[in-house]
Amino acid sequence: MDEFPCTQCGLCCKQVGKVLQANFQDSFTTFLLSKFPYKAKEDGSCEMLKDNLCTVYEDRPLICNISLLAKAQGRDITEYYTESAQYCNELITNAGLDHKYFVYLE
């Protein structure tokens, strides 16, 4: 699998404010977040999120690119995708979104 099968629910982008304020044990994640170029809007969503889509998707920061982030961390891509899909599906469930947004790995 080359790309993570994002279903464009927008939940990760809607929580940028929380993520930017969180304390991470992982120094790499902390570093990447310190370089995050965008601000969170008043509702906590990324300022680059419009109509549930990222307006800078093709040039998004590394922290927003699951495939490149896995490679940068030297992680097994299948394992990283599995962890990310579980996290996505948890967010979707907790937000009460339709299950059509669930991430399924082939």
C-alpha positions in Angstrom: 0.0 0.0 0.0 1.6 3.2 -1.2 -0.7 5.8 0.4 -2.7 5.9 3.6 -6.4 5.6 2.7 -7.6 8.8 4.2 -11.4 9.2 4.1 -11.3 13.0 4.5 -13.3 13.1 7.6 -11.2 16.2 8.6 -11.0 15.2 12.3 -7.2 15.4 12.6 -7.3 18.9 11.0 -10.1 19.9 13.3 -7.9 19.2 16.4 -4.8 21.1 15.5 -5.3 23.4 18.5 -5.3 20.5 20.9 -2.3 18.9 19.3 -0.2 22.0 19.2 -0.8 22.5 23.0 -0.1 18.8 23.9 3.1 17.7 25.5 4.7 14.8 23.7 7.4 12.5 25.1 8.7 12.0 21.6 11.3 14.7 20.8 10.8 14.2 17.0 7.1 14.9 17.2 7.8 17.9 19.5 10.3 19.3 17.0 7.9 18.8 14.0 5.1 20.5 15.9 7.4 23.4 16.8 7.8 24.0 13.0 4.1 23.7 12.2 3.6 26.7 10.0 -0.1 27.3 10.5 -2.4 28.5 13.3 -5.4 27.0 14.9 -8.6 28.9 14.4 -10.8 29.7 17.4 -12.6 26.4 17.1 -9.3 24.5 17.2 -9.2 23.6 13.5 -6.3 24.3 11.2 -6.5 27.5 9.4 -5.8 25.7 6.2 -8.9 23.5 6.5 -11.7 24.7 4.2 -14.9 22.7 3.5 -13.3 19.7 5.2 -10.4 19.7 2.9 -6.8 20.8 3.3 -6.0 23.7 1.0 -2.3 22.9 1.1 -2.6 19.1 0.9 0.0 18.7 -1.9 2.5 20.8 0.1 1.4 19.9 3.7 3.8 19.8 6.6 5.6 16.5 7.4 3.5 16.1 10.6 0.4 16.0 8.4 1.7 13.4 5.9 1.3 9.9 7.4 3.4 8.2 4.7 6.4 10.5 4.9 6.2 10.7 8.7 6.5 6.9 8.9 9.5 7.0 6.6 11.1 9.8 8.5 10.8 7.9 11.7 12.1 4.7 10.2 8.8 2.9 11.0 7.4 -0.1 9.2 4.8 1.4 6.9 2.2 -1.3 7.4 2.5 -1.1 11.2 2.3 2.7 11.1 -0.7 2.7 8.8 -2.4 0.1 11.1 -1.8 2.3 14.2 -3.0 5.4 12.3 -6.1 3.7 11.1 -7.0 2.6 14.6 -6.5 6.2 15.8 -8.6 7.6 13.0 -11.4 5.2 13.6 -11.3 6.0 17.3 -11.6 9.7 16.5 -14.5 9.0 14.1 -16.3 6.9 16.7 -15.8 9.5 19.5 -17.1 12.3 17.2 -20.2 10.3 16.2 -19.4 10.5 12.5 -20.9 8.1 10.0 -19.0 4.9 9.7 -18.5 5.6 6.0 -15.5 7.6 7.2 -13.8 4.6 8.8 -10.4 3.8 7.5 -9.9 0.3 6.2 -6.6 -1.2 5.2 -6.6 -3.7 2.4 
